[in-house]
Amino acid sequence: MHHDSGNYDEIMRLTSSRRSDTASSYQFGRNEKFSADQTKFLEKVFVGFSEAVITQLAPLLQAKFQMELLTIVPRSYHSYLNSLPDPTPIMVFRLEPEVQGFIDIDFNLAFALFERLMGGKGQPPREEMRPYFTDLEKAVLQKPLSRILDAYGEAWKDVKSVKAQFSSLEFNPMAVHISSPSELMVIIPFQAEIAYAGGLINVCLPFRYLRDCIPKASFDEFMLSRETTVPQAQQQMAPIFARNLEGAKVPITVTLGRAELLFQELITIEVGDTIRLDTEIRQPLRVKVNNRTKFLGHPGIKDGKLACKVSRVLQEGDEDFDE
């Protein structure tokens, strides 16, 4: 759930305290702002965006990922960009031929995402580690960031067709040029947490672009039309869904074990090297359904192929359930 507008000052403090020595104030002389109805509509969309990001990233990271909308903040492009520390991971994306936006992520949170993808626990970097990512590490980090762009289109699907296309991944805020310095932008901050790290994920979009995306009908009228049309469509599609579900193939995987390697060890692995897993010989293996542990079993052979005999069905509340 998002917080109310009373959090505006706190969000401004969070997004400007990063480099308060260089951030400048901005006067909204043109009185460009969203109405209460428009703000309510955008909050609904971006709560849906956060839920879509969670759906996209949790299976990829194999870890619990949380993301919560804070407060929508209008700010000048120059003022906000100057508030970002160097380095800050910034994903620039294109929405229309002449419209770009970006998503910036706290460095510690981005590093935790990267570390989790590489099989780590999702911890922030140690203080002595270098602040920048190598080109190889950037390529790894781009995978979850692309999932976030998919979630952005998903959040708008009931309003309009939106395709967010990846442009570049920058780490120096001064290298990002998507708008004029005085352009009014909308900052949508989210508090995100994964494993042992947390921080802000901020979406930065042009005010005028977002304003034009909002339907002319009021929020209540729009939601009423959704409530009447969506159930009808769902009712028509229900028999089709049921038939498809019966024949659906569900992926099942058996995990032999896990291991943690240093990144340097990982990139120097050669044929013949042995990786020691954390599973003991007589320990049951985890059987996962859609990436969730549902059974325990023991390996064997059936009809000339590797197999796994289920020895225990896990229930919610079991220590090993849904790890």
N, C-alpha and C positions, 0 to 999 in steps of 0.2 A: 504494500500500500504506500502511496506517496504521502509526504508530509504536507501540511498546509502552508499558505504563503507567509506565515510567521517565521518560517525558516529562511526567508530571502536573505536577511543580513548574514546569517551563518554561512549560507552557500557562497555569498560574495566574499566572505572572509576566507573560506576554504580555497576558492579558485584564484584569489588574488594574493594570498599570503605566500605563495610559492616564490614570487619574486616581487614583493611589495615595494622594493626600492626602485623598480623601474615602471611599475604599473601606474597608469594615469587615469584620472577620473573622466567620466563621459557624461555630458549633459544631453538629455533627450529633448532638445529644443523643438523637434518636429512633432513631438507628442505621438510618436508611432509606438503603439503597444497593442497587446491582445485584449479583447474584451473578456469578461469573466466566463462567458459561454465558450469563446475560442480557447481560452486556457484550459477549461474543463475538458474540451474535446482533445486537445493535445496531450493532456495528462492521461486520458484513456488510451490513446494510441501508444504512448511511450511506456506505459505500464505493460501493454501488450508486447512492446519491443523487448523489455527486460525479460519477460516470461519466455519469449522466443529465443533470446540469447541463452538463457539457462537450458532450454531444451536442446539447443544446438551444441553447447560446450560441455555439458555434464558427461555425455557418453564419450566424447572425444578425450576429455581429461581423465576419465575414470575416477572422478572425485566429485564431492559435493561442491557446487558452485552457486553462489547467491548474488543477486543483483537487485538493488532497490532504487526506484526513482526518488529523487530528492525534490528540488524545486526548479521550475523553468525560469531561467535568468536572461533578460535582454542585456546586451553589452556590445560596445564597439569592437570591430575586428582587431584594431591596433591594441586596444586596452587588454583584451583577453590574451592575444598572442604574446604580449610582453609579460604576462603573468606566469607563463609556462617556463619552468626551469630547463636548462640545457645540461644533460639530454632529457628529452621526453619522447617516448614512442608515439608518433603521430601517423595515423593512416589516412591519407587523402583519397577521396573517392568522388566520382562524378555521377550526378543524378540526371542532368540534362546537358545538351551541348554547351550551354553557357552557365551552368550551375554546378558548383562544387561545394563539398563540405569536408569535414574531417572529424575523426574520433581520436582523442588523445587518452592515454592510459598512464597512470602512475608507474614510474619505472619499476619499483619493487613488485607491483602486481604483474607487470608484463614479464619480469624475470621469473616469477613463480609459475606463470602459465608455461613459459618455455621449459622450465625445469621439470614440470609435471609431464609435459609432452615427451621429454627425454627419459622418463621413467623415475624421476625423483619424487620427493614428497610434496613439492610445491612450496618451497621456502624462499624468502627474499634473499638477495645476494649478500654475501659477507662484505664488510666494510672495505676490506683490502682489494676486492675484485674491481676490475676495470669497469667504467660506467657504460661503455658502448658495446653493441652487439657486432659480431663479425658478419660478413655477407652470408655465410652458411647459416648462422644462427638466425639472421633476419628471415631467411627462406623458411626456416622451421616455424618461426613466430607468425608468418603470414597465413598459415593454415587456420588457426583459430580466429584470426582477424577477418578472414574471408567468410567464416561462418557467421560472424557478427553482421556483415553486410547482407548475407542471406536473411538473417533475422529482421533486418530493417525493412526489406521488401515484404516479408511476411506480416509485419505489424500494420502495413498500409493496405493490405490486399482487399479489405472490405470497403475501402474508400476510393482508391485508385490504383492503377498498375504502376509500381515503382521498381526500377532496376538500378541498384547502387553498384557501380563498377569501380573496382580497385584501380587507383592511379599510381600511388607510390607510398612507400613507408619511409618516413623521415625521422630523424632524432634531434635535429636542430630546429627549433621553432622558427628561427629567422630564415630558414630555407623553404618555408611554406608560404606560397603566394596564391591565394584563391580569391581574394577580394581586395577592394580599396581599403586603406586604413580606417576611413570614417564610416564604412558600411556597417549598418546595424545587424548584428548577428543574434542568434538565439542559442544559449548554452543550456544543454539538458544534462545535468550531472546525475550519476548513479553511484551509490556506494556498493562496491563489489568485494566479495571475499572468496578465497579458495584456499583450502587447507590451512597453511600457516601464514598467509599473507592477505592483506586487504588494501584497498585504496579506491580512488575515484576513476571512473570511466566517464568521459565527457563527450557528448555529441555537439558539434558546432555547425549550425546551418544558417543560411541567410534568412533574415526576418521576412523579407518580401516573398521568398519562395514558399516558406511555411504558411504564410498568410493565405497565399493563393491555393494551397492544398486543402484548406479547411472548407467543407461544404457550406453553401449559403444558408441552408436550413439550420435551425438551432440544434444544439446538442440533443435535447429531449426529442425533437422531431426526428432527427437522424436515428437515434436509438430505437424509437418506436417503429420506424420503418424496418429496421434490422430485425426487431422482435417478431414482426409479422411475416417477413419474407423468408428468413432463415429457417424457422421451424417447418414451413411448407416444403422447402427444398430438402430438408433432412428427412421428412416423412416420405417423400418420393424416392429418396436414395436408400432408405433403410433396407429394403429387400435385396438391393444390389450389393450393399455392404455386407450383409449376412452371407450371401453366396460367395463373395470374394474371400471373406474371412475363413470359411470352411476349408477352402483350398489354399490358404496362405501358408507359405513356408517360413518357419520360425528358426532363425539361426541359433545353434547351440555350440558352445565352445567348451573345451576342457583345458584348464590351465595347469600345466605341469609345474610351474613355479615362477618365481620372480628373482631378479637380481638387480643390484645397483652398481653402475659403473661410472667412473669419472668420464667426462666428455672426451678428454684426451685419450682415454683407453678405448672409448667407443670408436673413434675415427681411425684407430690404428689396428683394429681387429683384422686378423688374417685367417685364411683357411687352415684348420687344424687347431686353432685356439680353443680352449675349454672355458665355458662360463659356468660357475658353480651357482646352482639355484638354492632358494631358501626352503625347499620342500624336502623333508626326510623320506627315506625309501619306503617306509610302511605308512606314511601319512596319506590320508585320503585326498584326492584331488577335487578341486572346485569345478563344478559343472554350471556353466552360466547360460542363461536364456536372455537374449537381448542385453548382454553385458551385465546381467545381474545374477549373483550366485543364488541358485535355487536348489541345488542338490550337491551331495558329496558322493564320490565314487572311487573305484580302483581300476587301474588300467589293465588291459588284457588283449586277447586276439580273438576275433570272431570271423569265420568265413575268409580267413586269409588277410584280414584287415585289422588295424588297431581299433580297439573298442574300449568302452568304459562301462563297468557294471555299477549301477546306482546302489549305494549302500545306505543312503539316508536322504529323506525329503525334508528340506529345511522349512520351518515355519517362522512367521514374523515374530521377532523377539529372540530367536536363537542368536547366539554369539556370532555365527558365521553367516547369518542371513543377509543377503543383499549388500555385500561389502562393496 
